[in-house]
Amino acid sequence: MRKLFKNGHIIDPASSTDRVCDIVIEDGKVAEIGENLSGDEVIDCSGYVIAPGLVDMHVHMREPGQENKETIATAAQAALAGGVTTILGMPNTVPAADNASVVTFILSQGAKTPVNVLTTGAATKSNAGKEMAEIGLMFEAGITAVSDDAFPVQNSDLMRRVMEYTKMFDLPILLHCEDKDLTMGTVMNEGAVSTHLGLAASPKAAEEIAVRRNIALCELTGCRTHIQHVSCAGSVEAVRLAKSKGIPVTAETCPQYFSLTEKELETYNPAAKVNPPLRTDEDVEAVKAGLKDGTLDVIATDHAPHAAEDKDVEIMYAAFGMTGLETSLALSITSLVKTGFMTLPELIALMTAAPAKVLGIDKGTLAPGADGDMVVFDPDEEWTVDVTKFRSKGKNTVLDGRKLTGKVKMTVVGGDVYKF
């Protein structure tokens, strides 16, 4: 069946498409883009933007082992609601995704969902930072990348060996940059706000030191190295310098780091407790500048759902993390596009073609022949975040009750249409 999406404003940075026209999906693939096309089923998209399905390369799906927080199925449903058609799971499951059996399980569960589910493999066994995991076997099982996320490797020699081994398979390594000696027992960013609140806090140097170390190891090994969830000015500058020297490093940030600050914690709100922590106004501006000038390549969510009992406690005991799949597009439009900081095509590139390129996957474009994965959204519609309507099990976000601009109307995966 030829599904005709008519009169939408198609924005596909990967193919330099930015115009109002029609798009046809047939047999799960993009068949045609143009004016006055025909189809067996016609879907009117007048007034809406049609973009490639979003690619989120930083998602905590929690399964196996923490299904009370999220499952692969509920993460996929949350992704659909947010216009995300491809998600990459992090390896901090229980047991860890550190062997072929767990990887195979995750991918088999993902194949039962309506979205494209990919997974990383853990850098070390049991995410313990002591011994390299079985990267070769996990590669054969189908991992897309290697990551130490949530459990950053502290031993520099071990990280070097992981990078060297990962390079053998031409896999990217995705790194959570944190010097744990500087963050032990901390809750938020170190500064005037933490002093006023009397909360244990970690300095920005905890992130910056690890970013610089990993960049140095990237230069040494030549491994495709990706810095996750950049949150502060010093890290942005370190990546900028590395790129100017031709070091093969890429980096991401998340919507919370260019739209929220440490002031969210002034009410001791555990929903605002994330890792890395929310920073200052100056860091927000630096992160935005990094997105604008290409220093930061990707916007990902670090979707980190938790059960209520893990978050609705005193802030010192609350888990780190915030959900993001269902709000990432709207929060990004609200913070970056509606403020005039960047154009909608620039934003879409950061959430589609860019992550696909970093991961080396065939996604993030609507060029003829590409997979029929799309998001259809109204870039001007205002809506109020209501966590009771989230498809994710995780309701942990500071955005509950806030107005955002940009509403997903349809998500299309392989030609299958899901309306919202």
C-alpha positions in Angstrom: 0.0 0.0 0.0 1.2 3.5 -0.9 0.7 5.8 2.1 0.5 9.4 1.0 1.3 12.1 3.6 0.1 15.2 1.9 0.9 18.9 2.1 3.3 18.6 5.0 6.4 20.8 5.5 9.1 18.3 5.0 12.3 19.1 6.8 15.1 16.6 6.2 18.5 18.1 6.8 20.3 15.0 5.6 18.9 15.5 2.1 18.7 19.3 2.2 14.9 19.1 2.0 12.9 22.0 3.4 9.6 22.6 1.6 5.9 21.9 1.6 5.1 18.9 -0.5 4.0 15.2 -0.4 5.8 12.1 0.7 4.9 8.5 -0.1 5.9 5.5 1.9 5.5 2.1 0.3 6.6 -1.3 1.7 8.1 0.4 4.7 10.4 2.7 2.6 10.3 6.3 1.4 9.1 5.9 -2.2 8.7 9.5 -3.4 8.9 13.1 -2.4 7.2 15.8 -4.5 4.1 17.7 -5.4 0.7 16.2 -6.4 1.7 12.6 -5.6 -0.9 9.8 -5.4 -1.5 7.1 -2.9 -3.8 4.4 -1.7 -4.2 5.9 1.7 -4.1 9.7 2.1 -3.1 11.4 5.3 -3.4 15.2 5.4 -0.5 16.9 7.1 -1.4 20.5 6.3 0.1 22.8 8.8 2.4 20.1 10.2 6.2 19.5 9.9 7.3 16.1 8.7 10.8 15.1 9.8 12.8 11.9 10.0 12.0 9.9 13.0 14.1 11.1 16.0 17.1 9.0 16.9 17.8 8.9 20.7 21.2 7.5 21.4 21.0 7.7 25.2 18.0 5.8 26.8 17.8 3.7 30.0 15.3 1.0 29.2 15.9 -0.7 32.6 15.0 -4.2 31.4 16.2 -6.7 32.3 16.1 -6.5 36.1 14.4 -3.2 36.9 11.0 -3.6 35.2 9.4 -1.7 38.0 11.1 1.5 36.6 10.6 0.8 32.9 10.5 -2.0 30.4 11.6 -2.2 26.8 8.0 -2.2 25.8 7.0 0.9 27.8 10.2 2.8 26.7 9.2 2.1 23.1 5.7 3.5 23.8 7.2 6.6 25.3 9.5 6.9 22.3 6.5 6.8 20.0 4.7 9.5 21.9 7.8 11.7 21.6 8.4 11.2 17.9 11.4 8.9 18.5 11.6 6.0 16.2 15.1 4.6 17.1 16.4 4.2 20.7 19.7 3.0 21.9 19.7 1.4 25.3 22.4 1.8 27.9 24.0 -1.2 29.5 23.3 -0.5 33.2 20.7 -3.3 33.4 20.5 -6.0 36.1 22.3 -8.2 35.1 24.5 -5.8 33.1 24.5 -5.9 29.3 28.0 -7.2 29.4 27.6 -10.4 27.5 26.1 -11.8 24.4 23.1 -13.5 26.2 21.8 -10.2 27.7 22.4 -8.4 24.5 20.4 -11.0 22.6 17.6 -10.8 25.1 17.4 -7.0 24.8 17.3 -7.1 21.1 14.8 -9.9 21.0 12.5 -7.9 23.3 13.1 -4.8 21.3 12.0 -6.6 18.1 8.6 -7.1 19.6 8.0 -3.3 19.9 6.9 -0.8 17.3 10.2 1.1 17.3 13.8 0.3 16.4 15.5 -0.8 19.6 19.3 -0.9 19.6 21.6 -1.6 22.5 25.1 -0.8 23.8 27.4 -3.3 25.5 29.0 -2.6 28.8 32.6 -1.5 28.7 33.5 -3.6 31.8 32.1 -6.8 33.3 29.2 -6.1 35.6 29.8 -2.4 35.0 32.4 -2.7 37.8 35.2 -0.9 36.1 37.7 -3.8 36.9 37.8 -6.0 33.9 37.0 -5.5 30.2 33.7 -7.0 29.1 33.4 -9.5 26.2 33.2 -6.8 23.5 33.9 -9.2 20.6 31.1 -11.6 21.5 28.7 -8.7 22.1 29.6 -7.3 18.7 28.6 -10.6 17.2 25.4 -10.5 19.1 24.5 -7.1 17.6 25.6 -4.2 19.8 25.7 -0.8 18.1 28.2 0.8 20.5 30.1 0.2 23.8 29.4 2.4 26.8 30.3 2.9 30.5 27.3 5.0 31.1 26.2 5.3 34.7 29.4 3.5 35.8 32.3 5.6 34.4 35.6 3.7 34.2 38.0 5.4 36.5 41.1 3.4 35.6 42.8 5.1 32.7 44.8 2.1 31.6 41.7 -0.1 31.5 39.8 2.6 29.5 42.7 2.7 27.1 42.4 -1.1 26.5 38.7 -0.9 26.1 39.1 1.8 23.5 41.7 -0.1 21.6 39.5 -3.2 21.6 36.4 -1.3 20.6 38.3 0.3 17.7 39.0 -3.2 16.3 35.3 -3.5 15.6 34.9 0.1 14.4 32.3 0.7 17.2 31.9 4.0 18.9 32.5 4.2 22.6 30.0 6.4 24.5 31.4 7.8 27.7 29.9 9.2 30.9 32.6 11.6 32.1 32.9 11.8 35.9 35.7 11.7 38.4 34.0 9.7 41.1 36.4 10.8 43.8 35.0 14.4 43.4 31.4 13.4 43.4 31.1 10.9 46.2 27.9 11.5 48.2 27.0 14.6 46.3 23.5 15.8 45.1 24.0 18.8 42.9 26.3 21.3 41.3 28.8 23.0 43.6 28.3 26.7 43.9 26.3 29.5 45.6 23.0 27.6 45.3 24.3 24.4 46.9 25.9 26.5 49.7 22.6 28.3 50.3 20.7 25.0 50.4 23.3 23.2 52.5 23.5 20.3 50.1 26.6 18.2 49.3 27.8 19.2 45.8 30.2 18.2 43.1 32.4 20.7 41.2 32.3 21.0 37.4 35.9 19.8 37.4 34.6 16.3 38.1 33.2 16.3 34.6 35.9 18.3 32.9 38.8 16.2 34.2 37.2 13.0 32.8 36.3 14.7 29.5 39.9 15.8 29.0 41.2 12.3 30.0 38.9 10.6 27.6 39.8 13.0 24.8 43.5 12.3 25.5 42.9 8.5 25.3 40.9 9.1 22.1 43.9 10.8 20.6 46.1 8.0 21.7 44.0 5.1 20.4 42.1 6.6 17.5 38.8 5.1 18.8 35.6 6.7 17.8 34.8 8.5 21.1 31.6 10.1 22.0 31.2 12.2 25.2 27.8 11.8 26.8 25.5 14.5 28.4 27.9 17.5 28.4 26.6 19.9 31.0 29.2 22.6 31.6 31.3 25.3 29.8 34.6 23.7 30.5 33.6 20.4 28.8 32.3 22.3 25.8 35.6 24.1 25.4 37.6 20.9 25.8 35.6 19.2 23.0 35.9 22.3 20.9 39.7 22.3 21.2 39.9 18.5 20.5 37.9 18.9 17.3 40.1 21.8 16.2 43.1 19.3 16.5 41.3 16.7 14.4 40.8 14.2 17.3 37.9 11.9 16.4 35.6 12.9 19.2 31.9 13.7 19.1 29.6 14.9 21.9 26.0 15.2 23.0 24.0 17.2 25.4 20.5 16.8 26.7 17.5 19.2 26.8 17.8 19.6 30.6 21.3 21.1 30.2 20.3 23.9 27.8 16.9 24.6 29.4 17.2 24.1 33.2 19.6 25.2 35.9 20.6 24.3 39.4 17.8 26.7 40.6 15.4 23.9 40.0 16.7 22.4 43.3 15.9 25.5 45.4 12.8 23.7 46.6 14.7 20.5 47.3 12.9 18.9 44.4 14.2 15.3 43.9 13.0 15.3 40.3 15.7 17.8 39.5 18.5 15.5 40.8 20.3 14.3 37.8 23.8 13.2 36.9 25.6 15.2 35.7 23.9 17.8 37.8 22.0 20.8 36.4 24.5 23.7 36.2 24.4 27.5 36.1 23.0 30.0 33.6 26.5 30.5 32.2 26.8 26.8 31.6 23.4 26.7 29.8 24.6 29.5 27.5 27.9 27.6 26.8 26.0 24.4 26.0 23.7 26.2 23.6 26.7 27.9 21.9 28.3 24.5 21.6 25.2 23.2 19.8 25.0 26.2 17.5 28.7 26.1 16.4 28.9 22.3 16.0 31.0 21.5 19.0 28.2 19.4 20.3 26.9 17.1 17.6 23.8 15.5 19.1 20.8 16.1 21.4 19.9 12.9 23.3 17.7 12.5 26.3 19.5 10.4 28.9 15.9 9.1 29.5 16.2 7.8 33.1 12.9 6.6 34.5 12.5 5.7 38.1 9.7 4.2 40.3 8.1 6.7 42.7 9.7 5.1 45.7 13.1 5.9 44.2 12.4 9.6 43.7 9.7 10.7 46.2 12.1 10.6 49.1 14.5 13.1 50.7 16.8 14.5 48.1 19.9 13.0 49.6 18.5 9.5 49.1 16.7 10.1 45.8 17.9 8.4 42.6 19.6 10.4 39.9 17.7 10.9 36.6 14.9 12.4 34.7 12.6 11.0 32.0 12.9 12.6 28.6 11.5 10.6 25.7 8.1 12.2 25.6 9.3 15.8 26.1 12.6 16.1 24.3 11.3 17.5 21.0 9.0 20.0 22.6 11.5 21.2 25.2 14.1 21.6 22.5 11.7 23.6 20.3 10.6 25.7 23.2 14.2 26.5 24.4 16.1 26.8 21.1 13.7 27.5 18.2 10.9 29.6 19.8 13.6 31.8 21.4 15.2 32.4 18.0 18.5 30.8 19.0 18.4 28.3 16.1 16.3 27.3 13.2 14.0 24.2 13.2 16.1 22.5 10.5 19.2 23.0 12.7 17.4 21.4 15.6 16.1 18.5 13.6 19.6 17.7 12.3 20.8 17.4 15.9 18.1 14.9 16.7 18.1 12.8 13.5 21.0 12.8 11.0 23.7 13.6 13.6 23.1 10.8 16.0 22.7 8.4 13.1 26.0 9.4 11.8 27.8 9.1 15.2 26.4 5.6 15.5 26.9 4.6 11.9 23.4 3.5 11.4 21.1 3.9 8.3 18.6 6.2 9.9 17.8 9.9 10.2 16.8 10.8 6.7 13.8 10.8 4.4 15.7 10.4 1.1 14.0 8.0 -1.3 14.9 4.5 -0.4 15.3 5.3 3.3 13.3 3.6 6.0 9.8 5.1 6.4 10.5 6.4 9.9 9.0 9.9 10.5 7.6 12.3 13.1 4.7 14.5 12.2 4.3 17.5 14.5 2.8 20.9 15.0 5.7 23.2 15.8 3.5 25.9 17.1 1.0 24.1 19.3 1.3 24.7 23.0 0.5 21.9 25.5 0.9 21.3 29.2 3.0 18.4 30.4 0.9 15.9 32.4 2.9 13.0 33.8 -0.2 11.0 34.5 -0.5 10.7 30.7 3.0 9.5 30.2 3.4 6.2 28.5 6.7 5.7 30.3 6.5 4.2 33.7 8.8 7.0 34.9 6.9 10.1 35.9 10.1 11.8 37.3 10.4 15.2 35.6 10.4 18.8 36.8 8.3 19.6 33.7 5.0 18.4 35.1 2.5 21.2 34.7 4.7 23.3 32.5 3.7 24.6 29.0 5.8 23.6 26.0 5.6 24.3 22.3 5.7 21.6 19.7 3.2 18.7 19.7 3.7 15.3 18.1 0.7 14.4 16.0 1.9 11.2 14.4 4.9 8.9 14.6 5.6 6.6 11.6 7.8 3.6 11.8 8.4 1.5 8.7 5.2 3.0 7.3 3.1 2.1 10.3 1.3 5.1 11.6 0.7 5.9 15.3 -1.5 8.9 16.0 -1.6 11.1 19.1 
